[in-house]
Amino acid sequence: DDDDDDDGHGGGVDDDSGDDDDDDDDVLEFDFAKLPEHHCRYCGVSDPECVAKCNICDKWFCNNRGNTSGGHIINHLVRSKHKHVSMHADSALGDTVLECYNYG
């Protein structure tokens, strides 16, 4: 067991008791305290290619929808009225600050 492996999915724990007949009920639970700083505050995804940081509150979010109507980063920006985000330094774009074409 190596708990330091970062598969980009937040180190979820799958409680697989060997019962294959209730696979639809399997739920991944995350220990947010064990995730890297750059994990999505909604779902725990921590892949640098999938997360963006809100430059106003310094929190990380991914673009996964989960149970929200839009991506987690978009949901955060709309609800908080924050407008400045950056990509992770290890992403393909590097530590890039993104700007809205319409609103700056």
N, C-alpha and C positions, 0 to 999 in steps of 0.2 A: 504494500500500500504506500503510495507516494501522494500525499495531500497537496503537494506543491505543483502538480500537473495543472496547466492552464489550458483547457480545451476550448476556451472562449465561451462556454455556456454556463459559467457561473459556479461550477463546482457543485451542481445539484446532486442530491442523494436520491437514488431510486430505491424505494423500499420494495424490492423484489423478493417476495417470500416463496417464489416458485409456483405460485398459483397462476396458471395460464388462462383460466376461464374468466378472470376479471381484469384483463389487460386494459379495458376501457376506463377502469377506475384508478389506474396508476397515476400518481401525482408526484411531480418533482418538487421537492422542498429545498430551499436555499438557506444556507447559513450566511447571511449578508456580512457578518463579522469576519468571515474567512475569505471574502472576495477581494480582488485587487481594488485599488482606489477608483479605477476607471470602469467600474461595473455600472450597468443600467440600474437606476434607482427603482424602476418598475419591475423588471424581470430578472436581473442578475447577469445578463449577457455581458461578457468582458472582452470579447475579441476586439483588438484595436481597429480592425477594418470595419467594425459594425457600430462603433460608438462615437458620439460627439459630446463635447463639453459645453455647457451653458457658461459663458464667460461672466455672467452677472452673479450667479449663485455658486459657481464652481462645482456643479454636480454633473454627472455623466448620464447619458441616455442613449438608447439605441433607436433604430428605425422600425423595430418590430411593433406590430399593432397590438398583439395580445388581446385584452378585453376592451381596448380603447378604440375610438372611431378613426384614429390616425396613428402614425408612428409615435412612439413614446417621446422622442425629442420634439416633435411637432406639438403633441398634446401639452407638453410642459411649456413650450414657448407661448402657445395660445393662452393657456390658463394663467401663467405668471406675467404675461405681457413683456417678457424678455425678448431681446432681438439679436443678441450676439452669441455665436457659437464657434467653436474650433474643433478641428479633427484631432485625433490622437496622433502623437509624434511618430508612432510606428505604423501608421496607416499609409496607403499608397500616396496620398496627398501630403503627408507629413503634417507638421503642426501648423495647419492652414486655418486662418480666420475666414469664415464664410460670411458673405454679405448678401442681403436680399437685393435682387435686381430692382424691384419696384420701390422698396421702402428704406433701403440703406442699412 
